[in-house]
Amino acid sequence: MANFLNDIKNTFRRGNTLMQLILINTIIFLSLIIATFLLSFFPQGEEVQDIIDDNIVLIAPIKDFIWKPWTLLTYCFTHDGFLHLLFNMLNLFWFGSLIQEFIGSRKLLNIYIIGGIVGGLIYIGIYNLLSLAPQINNISPTIIGASAAVCAIMFAAVTLLPEYEFYFFGLFLIKIKYIAWLFLILSFTIPSSGISHLGGALAGYSYIYFLRKGIDLGSPIETLSDWWSSLWRPKPKIKIPQRKYSESTVSSKGLSTTGLDPNYFPDQDEVDAILDKINKSGYESLTKEEKQKLYRASQKKD
C-alpha cells in the first residue's frame, strides 16, 4: 500500500500531466463510490448524496447554473459508471500521449480544461435555447463525465497530426481522424452528450488553429497553474553563512554576546524568520543580535 501511494506521489512530482489527469479522474470516481456506500448506512445519507450530486454534475437550466458555476469544471472530472470512466480514460491515454509528446504537458492540460468548459457552455446555451420550445426539447438537464474534455484532446490531436495512425488494439492500423469522427458521431445517440462533445471538438480544433498562429488560448490557465504550484513549492533553502572564527571573534566584530545567554540557541522558528529576512533583504539587513543568533544556530550540534 505504501509503495502504491508513493507511486501516486511520484507521478504528481514528475509533472506527467497525462497520468495526473487519469489518476484524478479515477480517484474521484472511486471516492464517490466509497462515499455513496458509507452514506447508505446513515438515515440522512440520501439527502447528503443528493447535495453531493447537485454540486458536481453540470445543470443546464441557467437559473440553476448561475448558483453553481464551479460545476463547469467538476462535471468533467466525474463519471457515472465504470465503463464510462474506462472508455474516456483509454481515449485520453491514446490521444493525450500524442499531445503531450508533440506540444507538451502544459498544452495537454490547457486543452482538457478548455474543452470541458467550452463543451459545457455550448450544452448550457443550446439547452436553454431549446427550452423556448419545450415540445422539441428532449435534452437532459444534466450532464456528467470527461467526454467533452477528452473529445477536445482527440480533435486537437487530429488537427495537429491528421494522418497519424494507431495500431488499433493490435489488430489493424487506422488513422486517428476516423476514430475521432466516429466517436463524435456516435455520441449524438444521446443528444446532450453529442452537443457537449461537439463543443469539446470545436475547442480542440480551435486551440491548435490559434496555437499555429502564435496565440495560446491556454495562457490564463498556465498562469493560474503556476500560481497554484507556487503555493505548494517548498521555499528554497538558504545556507547559513559559516564563519571561520569563534564567538569571541564575533564579539570583536561588534556582535556583542552579552545580550544572549552562553547556553542559548535560537529555535527553528527564530531561524526561519531570520532566513526569510535574508531572502527578502540580504544578509547585511540583519541586526547584530540576529546575526549572532544565526551564528549560534550554525554552531548547534544535532
ChimeraX commands (.cxc) that place a marker at each C-alpha (Angstrom):
marker #1 position 0.00,0.00,0.00 radius 0.5
marker #1 position 2.85,2.36,0.88 radius 0.5
marker #1 position 4.52,1.68,-2.48 radius 0.5
marker #1 position 1.24,2.35,-4.29 radius 0.5
marker #1 position 0.82,5.72,-2.56 radius 0.5
marker #1 position 4.45,6.58,-3.28 radius 0.5
marker #1 position 3.88,5.83,-6.96 radius 0.5
marker #1 position 0.95,8.27,-6.98 radius 0.5
marker #1 position 3.02,10.95,-5.23 radius 0.5
marker #1 position 5.89,10.46,-7.67 radius 0.5
marker #1 position 3.52,10.80,-10.62 radius 0.5
marker #1 position 2.48,14.24,-9.39 radius 0.5
marker #1 position 6.04,15.26,-8.55 radius 0.5
marker #1 position 7.33,14.32,-12.00 radius 0.5
marker #1 position 4.73,16.54,-13.67 radius 0.5
marker #1 position 3.31,13.88,-16.04 radius 0.5
marker #1 position 0.06,15.71,-16.77 radius 0.5
marker #1 position -1.49,12.84,-18.72 radius 0.5
marker #1 position -1.12,10.38,-15.84 radius 0.5
marker #1 position -2.16,13.06,-13.36 radius 0.5
marker #1 position -5.44,13.60,-15.23 radius 0.5
marker #1 position -6.11,9.85,-15.39 radius 0.5
marker #1 position -5.34,9.46,-11.69 radius 0.5
marker #1 position -7.52,12.43,-10.68 radius 0.5
marker #1 position -10.50,11.08,-12.64 radius 0.5
marker #1 position -10.00,7.59,-11.21 radius 0.5
marker #1 position -9.54,8.76,-7.62 radius 0.5
marker #1 position -12.64,10.97,-7.78 radius 0.5
marker #1 position -14.66,8.08,-9.25 radius 0.5
marker #1 position -13.57,5.67,-6.50 radius 0.5
marker #1 position -14.04,8.31,-3.78 radius 0.5
marker #1 position -17.63,8.93,-4.84 radius 0.5
marker #1 position -18.37,5.18,-4.86 radius 0.5
marker #1 position -16.97,4.84,-1.33 radius 0.5
marker #1 position -18.88,7.93,-0.17 radius 0.5
marker #1 position -22.14,6.55,-1.62 radius 0.5
marker #1 position -21.57,3.21,0.12 radius 0.5
marker #1 position -20.82,4.81,3.51 radius 0.5
marker #1 position -23.75,7.23,3.28 radius 0.5
marker #1 position -26.14,4.33,2.74 radius 0.5
marker #1 position -25.67,3.44,6.42 radius 0.5
marker #1 position -26.92,6.82,7.70 radius 0.5
marker #1 position -30.55,7.98,7.98 radius 0.5
marker #1 position -29.83,11.26,6.19 radius 0.5
marker #1 position -27.42,9.64,3.74 radius 0.5
marker #1 position -29.70,10.04,0.72 radius 0.5
marker #1 position -30.07,13.77,1.31 radius 0.5
marker #1 position -26.31,14.21,1.63 radius 0.5
marker #1 position -25.83,12.16,-1.55 radius 0.5
marker #1 position -28.24,14.45,-3.40 radius 0.5
marker #1 position -26.30,17.50,-2.21 radius 0.5
marker #1 position -23.04,15.97,-3.45 radius 0.5
marker #1 position -24.55,15.09,-6.83 radius 0.5
marker #1 position -26.09,18.54,-7.26 radius 0.5
marker #1 position -22.68,20.13,-6.73 radius 0.5
marker #1 position -20.68,18.04,-9.21 radius 0.5
marker #1 position -22.99,17.47,-12.20 radius 0.5
marker #1 position -23.45,20.28,-14.71 radius 0.5
marker #1 position -27.01,21.59,-14.57 radius 0.5
marker #1 position -28.15,23.19,-17.83 radius 0.5
marker #1 position -31.06,25.47,-16.77 radius 0.5
marker #1 position -29.42,28.87,-16.44 radius 0.5
marker #1 position -31.40,29.76,-13.30 radius 0.5
marker #1 position -29.77,26.79,-11.54 radius 0.5
marker #1 position -26.33,27.00,-13.12 radius 0.5
marker #1 position -25.62,30.58,-12.05 radius 0.5
marker #1 position -25.69,29.42,-8.40 radius 0.5
marker #1 position -23.21,26.61,-9.07 radius 0.5
marker #1 position -20.71,27.87,-11.67 radius 0.5
marker #1 position -17.98,25.55,-10.33 radius 0.5
marker #1 position -19.84,22.59,-11.85 radius 0.5
marker #1 position -18.45,23.75,-15.22 radius 0.5
marker #1 position -15.21,22.16,-14.02 radius 0.5
marker #1 position -16.35,19.43,-11.63 radius 0.5
marker #1 position -18.54,17.69,-14.20 radius 0.5
marker #1 position -15.56,16.93,-16.46 radius 0.5
marker #1 position -13.71,15.07,-13.71 radius 0.5
marker #1 position -16.55,12.77,-12.68 radius 0.5
marker #1 position -18.24,9.72,-14.20 radius 0.5
marker #1 position -21.45,7.81,-13.60 radius 0.5
marker #1 position -20.14,4.30,-14.25 radius 0.5
marker #1 position -17.01,2.19,-14.65 radius 0.5
marker #1 position -17.38,1.72,-18.43 radius 0.5
marker #1 position -17.91,5.46,-18.82 radius 0.5
marker #1 position -14.66,6.08,-16.95 radius 0.5
marker #1 position -12.75,3.32,-18.74 radius 0.5
marker #1 position -13.74,4.46,-22.23 radius 0.5
marker #1 position -12.85,8.09,-21.52 radius 0.5
marker #1 position -9.52,7.25,-19.87 radius 0.5
marker #1 position -8.49,4.96,-22.76 radius 0.5
marker #1 position -9.15,7.74,-25.26 radius 0.5
marker #1 position -7.43,10.25,-23.01 radius 0.5
marker #1 position -4.36,8.00,-22.81 radius 0.5
marker #1 position -4.16,7.26,-26.56 radius 0.5
marker #1 position -4.73,10.78,-27.84 radius 0.5
marker #1 position -3.28,12.59,-24.83 radius 0.5
marker #1 position 0.03,10.76,-25.33 radius 0.5
marker #1 position 0.31,12.37,-28.79 radius 0.5
marker #1 position -0.49,15.86,-27.49 radius 0.5
marker #1 position 1.94,15.52,-24.60 radius 0.5
marker #1 position 4.73,14.20,-26.84 radius 0.5
marker #1 position 4.39,16.83,-29.58 radius 0.5
marker #1 position 3.41,20.04,-27.76 radius 0.5
marker #1 position 3.95,19.24,-24.07 radius 0.5
marker #1 position 2.12,18.57,-20.81 radius 0.5
marker #1 position 1.03,22.16,-20.19 radius 0.5
marker #1 position -0.77,22.31,-23.52 radius 0.5
marker #1 position -2.46,19.00,-22.75 radius 0.5
marker #1 position -3.92,20.42,-19.53 radius 0.5
marker #1 position -4.98,23.60,-21.36 radius 0.5
marker #1 position -6.89,21.62,-23.98 radius 0.5
marker #1 position -8.55,19.40,-21.38 radius 0.5
marker #1 position -9.80,22.33,-19.28 radius 0.5
marker #1 position -10.83,24.50,-22.24 radius 0.5
marker #1 position -12.58,21.54,-23.89 radius 0.5
marker #1 position -14.58,20.81,-20.74 radius 0.5
marker #1 position -15.56,24.45,-20.27 radius 0.5
marker #1 position -16.48,25.14,-23.90 radius 0.5
marker #1 position -18.37,21.85,-24.19 radius 0.5
marker #1 position -20.31,22.69,-21.03 radius 0.5
marker #1 position -21.12,26.25,-22.13 radius 0.5
marker #1 position -22.37,25.13,-25.55 radius 0.5
marker #1 position -24.52,22.47,-23.89 radius 0.5
marker #1 position -26.00,25.06,-21.49 radius 0.5
marker #1 position -26.60,27.53,-24.33 radius 0.5
marker #1 position -28.39,25.06,-26.61 radius 0.5
marker #1 position -30.43,23.58,-23.76 radius 0.5
marker #1 position -31.75,27.00,-22.73 radius 0.5
marker #1 position -32.38,27.95,-26.35 radius 0.5
marker #1 position -34.43,24.79,-26.92 radius 0.5
marker #1 position -36.29,25.45,-23.67 radius 0.5
marker #1 position -38.10,28.19,-25.54 radius 0.5
marker #1 position -39.77,25.38,-27.50 radius 0.5
marker #1 position -40.42,22.69,-24.84 radius 0.5
marker #1 position -42.14,20.38,-27.33 radius 0.5
marker #1 position -38.84,19.70,-29.14 radius 0.5
marker #1 position -36.51,19.88,-26.15 radius 0.5
marker #1 position -35.56,16.29,-25.33 radius 0.5
marker #1 position -32.11,17.13,-23.94 radius 0.5
marker #1 position -31.21,16.01,-20.42 radius 0.5
marker #1 position -30.96,18.94,-17.96 radius 0.5
marker #1 position -27.74,17.48,-16.51 radius 0.5
marker #1 position -24.51,16.02,-17.87 radius 0.5
marker #1 position -21.50,14.42,-16.23 radius 0.5
marker #1 position -18.22,12.99,-17.49 radius 0.5
marker #1 position -14.90,13.90,-19.05 radius 0.5
marker #1 position -16.09,13.16,-22.59 radius 0.5
marker #1 position -16.17,16.80,-23.78 radius 0.5
marker #1 position -12.67,17.41,-22.44 radius 0.5
marker #1 position -11.42,14.14,-23.95 radius 0.5
marker #1 position -13.10,14.99,-27.25 radius 0.5
marker #1 position -11.17,18.27,-27.26 radius 0.5
marker #1 position -7.91,16.34,-26.88 radius 0.5
marker #1 position -8.92,13.91,-29.63 radius 0.5
marker #1 position -9.65,16.67,-32.14 radius 0.5
marker #1 position -6.61,18.67,-31.09 radius 0.5
marker #1 position -4.51,15.57,-31.93 radius 0.5
marker #1 position -6.35,15.14,-35.24 radius 0.5
marker #1 position -5.75,18.80,-36.14 radius 0.5
marker #1 position -2.10,18.51,-35.16 radius 0.5
marker #1 position -1.44,15.12,-36.82 radius 0.5
marker #1 position -4.31,14.35,-39.26 radius 0.5
marker #1 position -2.54,11.43,-40.97 radius 0.5
marker #1 position -1.27,9.76,-37.79 radius 0.5
marker #1 position -2.27,6.11,-37.38 radius 0.5
marker #1 position -2.94,3.91,-34.36 radius 0.5
marker #1 position -2.44,0.16,-34.33 radius 0.5
marker #1 position -5.98,-0.37,-33.05 radius 0.5
marker #1 position -5.93,-2.94,-30.21 radius 0.5
marker #1 position -3.06,-4.65,-32.02 radius 0.5
marker #1 position -5.43,-5.68,-34.86 radius 0.5
marker #1 position -5.10,-3.13,-37.67 radius 0.5
marker #1 position -3.85,0.36,-38.49 radius 0.5
marker #1 position -6.39,3.18,-38.55 radius 0.5
marker #1 position -5.98,6.93,-38.88 radius 0.5
marker #1 position -6.82,8.81,-35.70 radius 0.5
marker #1 position -9.14,11.18,-37.56 radius 0.5
marker #1 position -11.52,8.29,-38.31 radius 0.5
marker #1 position -11.59,7.24,-34.65 radius 0.5
marker #1 position -12.28,10.81,-33.52 radius 0.5
marker #1 position -15.08,11.42,-36.02 radius 0.5
marker #1 position -16.70,8.05,-35.25 radius 0.5
marker #1 position -16.58,8.87,-31.52 radius 0.5
marker #1 position -18.25,12.25,-32.15 radius 0.5
marker #1 position -20.96,10.94,-34.48 radius 0.5
marker #1 position -21.91,8.03,-32.22 radius 0.5
marker #1 position -22.15,10.35,-29.21 radius 0.5
marker #1 position -25.21,12.00,-30.79 radius 0.5
marker #1 position -27.22,8.87,-29.97 radius 0.5
marker #1 position -27.58,10.74,-26.67 radius 0.5
marker #1 position -28.28,14.34,-27.75 radius 0.5
marker #1 position -26.99,16.06,-24.60 radius 0.5
marker #1 position -23.72,14.14,-24.85 radius 0.5
marker #1 position -23.38,14.86,-28.56 radius 0.5
marker #1 position -23.81,18.59,-28.02 radius 0.5
marker #1 position -21.16,18.81,-25.31 radius 0.5
marker #1 position -18.81,16.58,-27.33 radius 0.5
marker #1 position -19.23,18.85,-30.35 radius 0.5
marker #1 position -18.28,21.80,-28.16 radius 0.5
marker #1 position -15.20,19.94,-26.99 radius 0.5
marker #1 position -14.23,19.05,-30.57 radius 0.5
marker #1 position -14.52,22.70,-31.65 radius 0.5
marker #1 position -12.40,23.74,-28.66 radius 0.5
marker #1 position -9.67,21.22,-29.51 radius 0.5
marker #1 position -9.56,22.25,-33.16 radius 0.5
marker #1 position -9.56,25.97,-32.28 radius 0.5
marker #1 position -6.75,25.58,-29.76 radius 0.5
marker #1 position -4.34,24.08,-32.33 radius 0.5
marker #1 position -5.51,26.51,-35.04 radius 0.5
marker #1 position -4.72,29.57,-32.92 radius 0.5
marker #1 position -1.55,28.00,-31.48 radius 0.5
marker #1 position -0.16,27.75,-35.01 radius 0.5
marker #1 position -0.80,31.47,-35.37 radius 0.5
marker #1 position 1.17,32.17,-32.18 radius 0.5
marker #1 position -1.87,32.59,-29.90 radius 0.5
marker #1 position -2.08,30.27,-26.88 radius 0.5
marker #1 position -5.67,30.24,-25.65 radius 0.5
marker #1 position -4.47,28.43,-22.54 radius 0.5
marker #1 position -2.16,31.18,-21.25 radius 0.5
marker #1 position -4.54,32.17,-18.40 radius 0.5
marker #1 position -4.71,28.50,-17.33 radius 0.5
marker #1 position -0.91,28.26,-17.30 radius 0.5
marker #1 position -0.65,31.45,-15.23 radius 0.5
marker #1 position -3.19,30.13,-12.72 radius 0.5
marker #1 position -1.45,26.74,-12.64 radius 0.5
marker #1 position 1.94,28.39,-11.96 radius 0.5
marker #1 position 0.43,30.42,-9.12 radius 0.5
marker #1 position -1.20,27.34,-7.58 radius 0.5
marker #1 position 2.04,25.35,-7.86 radius 0.5
marker #1 position 3.98,28.14,-6.16 radius 0.5
marker #1 position 1.76,27.84,-3.09 radius 0.5
marker #1 position 2.91,24.25,-2.55 radius 0.5
marker #1 position 6.51,24.62,-3.69 radius 0.5
marker #1 position 8.91,24.46,-0.71 radius 0.5
marker #1 position 10.93,27.57,-0.03 radius 0.5
marker #1 position 14.50,27.32,-1.29 radius 0.5
marker #1 position 16.90,26.51,1.49 radius 0.5
marker #1 position 19.26,29.33,2.31 radius 0.5
marker #1 position 22.65,28.30,3.50 radius 0.5
marker #1 position 23.51,29.76,6.89 radius 0.5
marker #1 position 26.69,31.82,6.47 radius 0.5
marker #1 position 29.53,29.86,8.03 radius 0.5
marker #1 position 32.21,31.90,9.71 radius 0.5
marker #1 position 35.76,30.70,10.19 radius 0.5
marker #1 position 36.03,32.36,13.55 radius 0.5
marker #1 position 34.93,31.72,17.11 radius 0.5
marker #1 position 32.25,33.50,19.07 radius 0.5
marker #1 position 34.92,35.66,20.68 radius 0.5
marker #1 position 35.76,36.92,17.20 radius 0.5
marker #1 position 32.08,37.65,16.66 radius 0.5
marker #1 position 32.21,39.85,19.72 radius 0.5
marker #1 position 35.30,41.63,18.42 radius 0.5
marker #1 position 33.40,42.47,15.22 radius 0.5
marker #1 position 30.80,44.32,17.23 radius 0.5
marker #1 position 28.36,41.42,17.58 radius 0.5
marker #1 position 28.26,41.51,21.33 radius 0.5
marker #1 position 27.31,38.31,23.05 radius 0.5
marker #1 position 26.38,39.99,26.30 radius 0.5
marker #1 position 22.72,40.07,25.29 radius 0.5
marker #1 position 22.49,36.29,24.94 radius 0.5
marker #1 position 22.93,33.54,27.48 radius 0.5
marker #1 position 26.01,31.43,26.61 radius 0.5
marker #1 position 23.82,28.33,26.60 radius 0.5
marker #1 position 21.09,29.91,24.49 radius 0.5
marker #1 position 20.41,28.60,20.99 radius 0.5
marker #1 position 17.59,30.01,18.81 radius 0.5
marker #1 position 14.73,27.66,17.96 radius 0.5
marker #1 position 13.72,26.76,14.41 radius 0.5
marker #1 position 11.01,29.44,14.20 radius 0.5
marker #1 position 13.53,32.17,15.00 radius 0.5
marker #1 position 15.98,30.80,12.44 radius 0.5
marker #1 position 13.25,30.61,9.79 radius 0.5
marker #1 position 12.26,34.23,10.45 radius 0.5
marker #1 position 15.88,35.35,10.09 radius 0.5
marker #1 position 16.32,33.34,6.88 radius 0.5
marker #1 position 13.15,34.89,5.46 radius 0.5
marker #1 position 14.60,38.33,6.19 radius 0.5
marker #1 position 17.84,37.40,4.40 radius 0.5
marker #1 position 15.83,36.09,1.47 radius 0.5
marker #1 position 13.95,39.39,1.16 radius 0.5
marker #1 position 16.60,41.98,2.08 radius 0.5
marker #1 position 20.00,40.28,2.17 radius 0.5
marker #1 position 22.36,39.28,4.98 radius 0.5
marker #1 position 23.50,42.82,5.72 radius 0.5
marker #1 position 19.94,43.82,6.68 radius 0.5
marker #1 position 20.18,41.74,9.86 radius 0.5
marker #1 position 20.68,43.37,13.24 radius 0.5
marker #1 position 23.70,42.45,15.37 radius 0.5
marker #1 position 21.50,40.26,17.55 radius 0.5
marker #1 position 20.03,38.45,14.53 radius 0.5
marker #1 position 23.50,37.81,13.12 radius 0.5
marker #1 position 24.56,36.45,16.48 radius 0.5
marker #1 position 21.53,34.16,16.65 radius 0.5
marker #1 position 22.28,32.91,13.16 radius 0.5
marker #1 position 25.86,32.22,14.15 radius 0.5
marker #1 position 24.69,30.31,17.25 radius 0.5
marker #1 position 22.31,28.26,15.07 radius 0.5
marker #1 position 25.17,27.36,12.72 radius 0.5
marker #1 position 27.19,26.04,15.65 radius 0.5
marker #1 position 24.39,23.98,17.16 radius 0.5
marker #1 position 25.01,20.25,17.11 radius 0.5
marker #1 position 22.06,17.90,16.43 radius 0.5
marker link #1:1,2 radius 0.2
marker link #1:2,3 radius 0.2
marker link #1:3,4 radius 0.2
marker link #1:4,5 radius 0.2
marker link #1:5,6 radius 0.2
marker link #1:6,7 radius 0.2
marker link #1:7,8 radius 0.2
marker link #1:8,9 radius 0.2
marker link #1:9,10 radius 0.2
marker link #1:10,11 radius 0.2
marker link #1:11,12 radius 0.2
marker link #1:12,13 radius 0.2
marker link #1:13,14 radius 0.2
marker link #1:14,15 radius 0.2
marker link #1:15,16 radius 0.2
marker link #1:16,17 radius 0.2
marker link #1:17,18 radius 0.2
marker link #1:18,19 radius 0.2
marker link #1:19,20 radius 0.2
marker link #1:20,21 radius 0.2
marker link #1:21,22 radius 0.2
marker link #1:22,23 radius 0.2
marker link #1:23,24 radius 0.2
marker link #1:24,25 radius 0.2
marker link #1:25,26 radius 0.2
marker link #1:26,27 radius 0.2
marker link #1:27,28 radius 0.2
marker link #1:28,29 radius 0.2
marker link #1:29,30 radius 0.2
marker link #1:30,31 radius 0.2
marker link #1:31,32 radius 0.2
marker link #1:32,33 radius 0.2
marker link #1:33,34 radius 0.2
marker link #1:34,35 radius 0.2
marker link #1:35,36 radius 0.2
marker link #1:36,37 radius 0.2
marker link #1:37,38 radius 0.2
marker link #1:38,39 radius 0.2
marker link #1:39,40 radius 0.2
marker link #1:40,41 radius 0.2
marker link #1:41,42 radius 0.2
marker link #1:42,43 radius 0.2
marker link #1:43,44 radius 0.2
marker link #1:44,45 radius 0.2
marker link #1:45,46 radius 0.2
marker link #1:46,47 radius 0.2
marker link #1:47,48 radius 0.2
marker link #1:48,49 radius 0.2
marker link #1:49,50 radius 0.2
marker link #1:50,51 radius 0.2
marker link #1:51,52 radius 0.2
marker link #1:52,53 radius 0.2
marker link #1:53,54 radius 0.2
marker link #1:54,55 radius 0.2
marker link #1:55,56 radius 0.2
marker link #1:56,57 radius 0.2
marker link #1:57,58 radius 0.2
marker link #1:58,59 radius 0.2
marker link #1:59,60 radius 0.2
marker link #1:60,61 radius 0.2
marker link #1:61,62 radius 0.2
marker link #1:62,63 radius 0.2
marker link #1:63,64 radius 0.2
marker link #1:64,65 radius 0.2
marker link #1:65,66 radius 0.2
marker link #1:66,67 radius 0.2
marker link #1:67,68 radius 0.2
marker link #1:68,69 radius 0.2
marker link #1:69,70 radius 0.2
marker link #1:70,71 radius 0.2
marker link #1:71,72 radius 0.2
marker link #1:72,73 radius 0.2
marker link #1:73,74 radius 0.2
marker link #1:74,75 radius 0.2
marker link #1:75,76 radius 0.2
marker link #1:76,77 radius 0.2
marker link #1:77,78 radius 0.2
marker link #1:78,79 radius 0.2
marker link #1:79,80 radius 0.2
marker link #1:80,81 radius 0.2
marker link #1:81,82 radius 0.2
marker link #1:82,83 radius 0.2
marker link #1:83,84 radius 0.2
marker link #1:84,85 radius 0.2
marker link #1:85,86 radius 0.2
marker link #1:86,87 radius 0.2
marker link #1:87,88 radius 0.2
marker link #1:88,89 radius 0.2
marker link #1:89,90 radius 0.2
marker link #1:90,91 radius 0.2
marker link #1:91,92 radius 0.2
marker link #1:92,93 radius 0.2
marker link #1:93,94 radius 0.2
marker link #1:94,95 radius 0.2
marker link #1:95,96 radius 0.2
marker link #1:96,97 radius 0.2
marker link #1:97,98 radius 0.2
marker link #1:98,99 radius 0.2
marker link #1:99,100 radius 0.2
marker link #1:100,101 radius 0.2
marker link #1:101,102 radius 0.2
marker link #1:102,103 radius 0.2
marker link #1:103,104 radius 0.2
marker link #1:104,105 radius 0.2
marker link #1:105,106 radius 0.2
marker link #1:106,107 radius 0.2
marker link #1:107,108 radius 0.2
marker link #1:108,109 radius 0.2
marker link #1:109,110 radius 0.2
marker link #1:110,111 radius 0.2
marker link #1:111,112 radius 0.2
marker link #1:112,113 radius 0.2
marker link #1:113,114 radius 0.2
marker link #1:114,115 radius 0.2
marker link #1:115,116 radius 0.2
marker link #1:116,117 radius 0.2
marker link #1:117,118 radius 0.2
marker link #1:118,119 radius 0.2
marker link #1:119,120 radius 0.2
marker link #1:120,121 radius 0.2
marker link #1:121,122 radius 0.2
marker link #1:122,123 radius 0.2
marker link #1:123,124 radius 0.2
marker link #1:124,125 radius 0.2
marker link #1:125,126 radius 0.2
marker link #1:126,127 radius 0.2
marker link #1:127,128 radius 0.2
marker link #1:128,129 radius 0.2
marker link #1:129,130 radius 0.2
marker link #1:130,131 radius 0.2
marker link #1:131,132 radius 0.2
marker link #1:132,133 radius 0.2
marker link #1:133,134 radius 0.2
marker link #1:134,135 radius 0.2
marker link #1:135,136 radius 0.2
marker link #1:136,137 radius 0.2
marker link #1:137,138 radius 0.2
marker link #1:138,139 radius 0.2
marker link #1:139,140 radius 0.2
marker link #1:140,141 radius 0.2
marker link #1:141,142 radius 0.2
marker link #1:142,143 radius 0.2
marker link #1:143,144 radius 0.2
marker link #1:144,145 radius 0.2
marker link #1:145,146 radius 0.2
marker link #1:146,147 radius 0.2
marker link #1:147,148 radius 0.2
marker link #1:148,149 radius 0.2
marker link #1:149,150 radius 0.2
marker link #1:150,151 radius 0.2
marker link #1:151,152 radius 0.2
marker link #1:152,153 radius 0.2
marker link #1:153,154 radius 0.2
marker link #1:154,155 radius 0.2
marker link #1:155,156 radius 0.2
marker link #1:156,157 radius 0.2
marker link #1:157,158 radius 0.2
marker link #1:158,159 radius 0.2
marker link #1:159,160 radius 0.2
marker link #1:160,161 radius 0.2
marker link #1:161,162 radius 0.2
marker link #1:162,163 radius 0.2
marker link #1:163,164 radius 0.2
marker link #1:164,165 radius 0.2
marker link #1:165,166 radius 0.2
marker link #1:166,167 radius 0.2
marker link #1:167,168 radius 0.2
marker link #1:168,169 radius 0.2
marker link #1:169,170 radius 0.2
marker link #1:170,171 radius 0.2
marker link #1:171,172 radius 0.2
marker link #1:172,173 radius 0.2
marker link #1:173,174 radius 0.2
marker link #1:174,175 radius 0.2
marker link #1:175,176 radius 0.2
marker link #1:176,177 radius 0.2
marker link #1:177,178 radius 0.2
marker link #1:178,179 radius 0.2
marker link #1:179,180 radius 0.2
marker link #1:180,181 radius 0.2
marker link #1:181,182 radius 0.2
marker link #1:182,183 radius 0.2
marker link #1:183,184 radius 0.2
marker link #1:184,185 radius 0.2
marker link #1:185,186 radius 0.2
marker link #1:186,187 radius 0.2
marker link #1:187,188 radius 0.2
marker link #1:188,189 radius 0.2
marker link #1:189,190 radius 0.2
marker link #1:190,191 radius 0.2
marker link #1:191,192 radius 0.2
marker link #1:192,193 radius 0.2
marker link #1:193,194 radius 0.2
marker link #1:194,195 radius 0.2
marker link #1:195,196 radius 0.2
marker link #1:196,197 radius 0.2
marker link #1:197,198 radius 0.2
marker link #1:198,199 radius 0.2
marker link #1:199,200 radius 0.2
marker link #1:200,201 radius 0.2
marker link #1:201,202 radius 0.2
marker link #1:202,203 radius 0.2
marker link #1:203,204 radius 0.2
marker link #1:204,205 radius 0.2
marker link #1:205,206 radius 0.2
marker link #1:206,207 radius 0.2
marker link #1:207,208 radius 0.2
marker link #1:208,209 radius 0.2
marker link #1:209,210 radius 0.2
marker link #1:210,211 radius 0.2
marker link #1:211,212 radius 0.2
marker link #1:212,213 radius 0.2
marker link #1:213,214 radius 0.2
marker link #1:214,215 radius 0.2
marker link #1:215,216 radius 0.2
marker link #1:216,217 radius 0.2
marker link #1:217,218 radius 0.2
marker link #1:218,219 radius 0.2
marker link #1:219,220 radius 0.2
marker link #1:220,221 radius 0.2
marker link #1:221,222 radius 0.2
marker link #1:222,223 radius 0.2
marker link #1:223,224 radius 0.2
marker link #1:224,225 radius 0.2
marker link #1:225,226 radius 0.2
marker link #1:226,227 radius 0.2
marker link #1:227,228 radius 0.2
marker link #1:228,229 radius 0.2
marker link #1:229,230 radius 0.2
marker link #1:230,231 radius 0.2
marker link #1:231,232 radius 0.2
marker link #1:232,233 radius 0.2
marker link #1:233,234 radius 0.2
marker link #1:234,235 radius 0.2
marker link #1:235,236 radius 0.2
marker link #1:236,237 radius 0.2
marker link #1:237,238 radius 0.2
marker link #1:238,239 radius 0.2
marker link #1:239,240 radius 0.2
marker link #1:240,241 radius 0.2
marker link #1:241,242 radius 0.2
marker link #1:242,243 radius 0.2
marker link #1:243,244 radius 0.2
marker link #1:244,245 radius 0.2
marker link #1:245,246 radius 0.2
marker link #1:246,247 radius 0.2
marker link #1:247,248 radius 0.2
marker link #1:248,249 radius 0.2
marker link #1:249,250 radius 0.2
marker link #1:250,251 radius 0.2
marker link #1:251,252 radius 0.2
marker link #1:252,253 radius 0.2
marker link #1:253,254 radius 0.2
marker link #1:254,255 radius 0.2
marker link #1:255,256 radius 0.2
marker link #1:256,257 radius 0.2
marker link #1:257,258 radius 0.2
marker link #1:258,259 radius 0.2
marker link #1:259,260 radius 0.2
marker link #1:260,261 radius 0.2
marker link #1:261,262 radius 0.2
marker link #1:262,263 radius 0.2
marker link #1:263,264 radius 0.2
marker link #1:264,265 radius 0.2
marker link #1:265,266 radius 0.2
marker link #1:266,267 radius 0.2
marker link #1:267,268 radius 0.2
marker link #1:268,269 radius 0.2
marker link #1:269,270 radius 0.2
marker link #1:270,271 radius 0.2
marker link #1:271,272 radius 0.2
marker link #1:272,273 radius 0.2
marker link #1:273,274 radius 0.2
marker link #1:274,275 radius 0.2
marker link #1:275,276 radius 0.2
marker link #1:276,277 radius 0.2
marker link #1:277,278 radius 0.2
marker link #1:278,279 radius 0.2
marker link #1:279,280 radius 0.2
marker link #1:280,281 radius 0.2
marker link #1:281,282 radius 0.2
marker link #1:282,283 radius 0.2
marker link #1:283,284 radius 0.2
marker link #1:284,285 radius 0.2
marker link #1:285,286 radius 0.2
marker link #1:286,287 radius 0.2
marker link #1:287,288 radius 0.2
marker link #1:288,289 radius 0.2
marker link #1:289,290 radius 0.2
marker link #1:290,291 radius 0.2
marker link #1:291,292 radius 0.2
marker link #1:292,293 radius 0.2
marker link #1:293,294 radius 0.2
marker link #1:294,295 radius 0.2
marker link #1:295,296 radius 0.2
marker link #1:296,297 radius 0.2
marker link #1:297,298 radius 0.2
marker link #1:298,299 radius 0.2
marker link #1:299,300 radius 0.2
marker link #1:300,301 radius 0.2
marker link #1:301,302 radius 0.2
view
